[in-house]
Amino acid sequence: MSEEQSASLITHEIAYAAVRAALIAAASGQAHVFPAVIAHGSAPENVFTVKSGSAPEFAGVRIGSYWPGNVDIPRHDTTVLLIDQRTGRVHAVVESGAVNAYRTAAADADAADALARPDATTLAIFGTGHQALHECLALSTIRPLETILVVARTPGHGEHFVAALADHGLRGQLTPAEQACRAADILVTATTATAPLFDAGWVTPGTHVASMGSDTGGKQELLRTARLFCDLPSQSVVIGEFQHVADLIADGTVALTAIGDVCTGAAAGRRSPEDVSVFDSSGIALQDLAVATALLDVAA
């Protein structure tokens, strides 16, 4: 399936359902996720990852690359190879560059649907890029967002982002970081920034946080006091957000819950309106394999 085909077929609804099933499978023991390989090209800044997994419905490999020097083509690219479990041969190759943005946003939407307060209407988004827009669109399908508070390092980029939201019927407004954090019901960081974006003390009770890239000063403090959730605990503490508190998770000081268990009711999600929840999506191959399989079904 070509990039053009997959991009024309994918929707946030397809991604939401497929990724939710993958998260449940990962948590329930119905599937296997194997250690990720993180590699780079001859230039160290050109990074690619190989992630693999299997479930009763599919098995295969996801290769994701990030070439920051690309100008006329996207910096990110993804290809999924599905394995025929009867023969071991590759039976489908799905080019998934555009699909990857939907898949990533779907994981955050699935988690927010399980963890954010039912009355959440205000989203704060750090970042004004391609992925940030998909995050907003995906989250708008699971909560009636009235306002999206856009925190932008470059005002011009922020203005373009607000206009892009308006094109999709969403109301955005440029907002300073502290004001956005204190007003947010859901807070998402979708940026490649390496410096802290906001202070942990700005996160108010009841907020749900989805972390993609650098987020808080005082991170240890936030992660010690919030309730922590992720796609795959064993991976999150190694290459994900929660490596920062891996020792506390290992000794039982801090609990870490797979979001798939919350989706099925096997584990508690939000326990009170005051809970602060943090979701880390380190990305597992099952998500990509499930979405690729769903697209092949749609195309059949």
N, C-alpha and C positions, 0 to 999 in steps of 0.2 A: 504494500500500500504506500503510495507516494506521499510526500509532504503535502502536496496540494489536496489529495484525497482526504487524508486524515484531518487536515485543517478545516475542510469543508463540512465534515461530518460531526466533529466534536461539539458538544454543548456543555454548559455547566451542570445541567441535570444528568447527562450521561456520566460525566466525570464524578459527580457526587455519589451516585448509586454504586458505581464500580469501585471507587476508592473506599467507600464505607464497607463493602463486602470484603475487600482486601484487608482492611484494618481488623475486622472481626475475625477473619481467618488467621491472621497473624497472632492474635491474642488467644485464640481458642485451641491452638495446637493442631488445627486442620492443615496447616501449611508449614513450609520451611523457608527460612530466610538465611542466606549464607553470608559470611563476612564480606564486606565491601573492599574492593581494591581501589586505592586512590593512587593515580599515576600522573605523569606529565609527559609532554613532548620533549624534543631536544631543547626547547626553551622552557625553563621551569615554570614560567607564568602561564603556559598553555596546559591546562589541567583537564584530565578526563577521569571518570570513575566507572567502574564495572560493578554492577549489582545484580545478583541473581536470586532466584527463588522458585519454589514449586508448590502447587496445590493440586487437589484432585482435578480441577478444571483446566489447569495450564501449568507450564514450566517454561523457563527461559531466562534471558539475560537482557539487561538494560544498560546501554552505554551512553553516558552523558558527558558532553565536553563543554569547556568554557575557554574560548580563545579571545582574550580581551582586546587584542589588536585589530579584530575584524572591523571593517568600516562599512562596506557595501552589503555585507551579509550578516545575519545575527551572530552575536558572540556566543550564545548558548545553542547547543544542538543535542538532540536525543534520538537514538535508534533502538528499537525493541526487536529482539529475535525470539520468536516462540518456537519451542521444541515439540515435535511430535513424540508424545510419551510412549507410543508403541514401538517406534523405530529409532528414536534418538536423533533423527534428522531435523534440520530447520525446516519448518513447514510454512512460516510466514515471517516476513520482515516488514515492520511498520515504522516508517519515518515519522517521528513524533516531536519535531521541534516546537511547533505551535501547541500541540497537545500537552506538552510538558507544563506549560503555564496553567492550563486548566486543571491538570492533575495535582499540581502543587497547591493551587487555591482550593481545590476540592477537599484536600486533607484538612486545611484550616477551617473550611466551612463545616465539615463533618464534626470536628472537635468543638467548634463554636456552637453548633446546634445542640450538642450534648452538654455543654458546660456554661455557655453564656446565659445570663438571666433571661427568662421568657419575655420580659418587657424591655429588653435592650433595643434602643433606637439610635444611639449615637456611636459612631465609629471614628476612632482616630487612626490615621494612616501615616506612618513615617515612610517617605519615599514617593517618587512621582514617575517611576519607570513603568515598563511594560507589565512586570509582575504585580506591581502595586495596583494597577487598574484591574487586573483579573481578580485580585483579592477582594476588592470592593464589589465587583460584580457577583462573585460567588457568595459573599456574605449577604448581599442584598436578596438572595434567593431564600435565605433561611431566617432572616429577621427583617422587620419592616423599618429599614434605616431611614430616619428622617433627615439626619445631618451627617455628613462626612467631613471631619476636621482634618485638613491636609497640612502636614508639617513638611515644608520644603526648604532645603538648603539654598536653592536658587529660586528667587521669587518668580522669574519668568517661566521656569519649568512648572512651578506650582500653578500659575495662571493657566497654562496649557492643560494641566491635569484637571483642574476644576472644569474647564470647558469640555474635556473629554467625558467627565462624569455627566455633565449636563446633556451631552449627546445620547447618553444611555438613560436619561430620565432621573438621574441622581443629583441631589443637592450637595455641593461641596463648597467649603470656604477655607481660605488660607488662615491658619491659626498658629500662634506661637506654641512651642513645645509644651511648656508647663501648663498653659491654659487647656490645651488639647488633652493632655493626660488626665487632668483633674475632672474634665467634663465627660470623659469617655466611658461608655459601657463595655465596649470592645476596643482593644488597642492592638494594632498590628505593625510590626516593623518589617518593611520589605525594601531593603537597601543594602548596598555593598559597603556602606560606611564601616570604618574600623574603630572610630572613636565612639564613646557612649553617647546615646541620643537623648536620654532623659534620666532624671534622678528617680531612684526607686521610691523615694518619699512622695513623689507626685502621683503614684498609683493609688487610687482611692478604693475603699472596701467595695466589693461587688464587681470589680472589673475582671474581665477575661482578657488575657494577654496571649497573643500568638507571635512567636519570635522567629524572625528570619533575618539573620545578620545581626550586627552589633545593636545592643539595645540600651541597657541601663548602667549608670554609675551606681555602685552599691549593689551589684548583681547578687552577691552572696547573701546579702540581707533579704532581698526579695525572694530568692529561691528557698531560703530557710523558712520563711513565714507563709508563702503561698502554697496552694495545693498543686502538685506537679503531675502532668500527664504527657504522654508521648505516643508515637506510633509503634516503636519497638524498644523496650527498656534496655536490652543488651547493647543495642547500637547507639542509643541516645547518650549513654554514659561514656562512650568511647569517642564518637565523632560528632555527637549532637550537642545541643545546648547544655545538657545536664552533666557534661564532663566537668563543669565548674563545681559541682557538688557531689561528684561520684563517690568520694570517701564517705560523705554523710549518708548517702543512699545505701552504700555497702554495709555500714554499721547500724542501719535502721533508724538513724536520727531523723531522716527525711524519707517519706514514702513516695514512690514513683509508680504510677498506674498506667497500664496500657489503655489507650482510648477505646480500643475494640471491646474491652470488657465493660466499659461504661455504656457503649452502644447497645449491648445485649442485656444490660442490667446485672451482669455478674459482679460489677464493682460500682461503688457509689461515685456519682459525679458531684455536682453542686449540692452541698448539704444545707446551705443557708444563703440568704440574699447578700450576706457580708463576705462570703468567701472570695478570695482572689485566686484565680486559677491561671496557670501558665501551661501552654501546650507547645511542645517541641516536635517539629516535623523534620526528622533527619532524612526522611525519604527512603522507602523500601521498594525493592523491585516488584513485590506483589502488586503494588498500586499501578505501576506501569503495565504489567502483564495483564491485569484485570481490565484496564482501560483499553489496551490494544485488542483484547479479545472481544470487548463490547463493540468496538468500532468495526471489527470484522463481521460480527453478527449483524450490525446495522447495514453494512454494505452487501451482505449476502442476498 
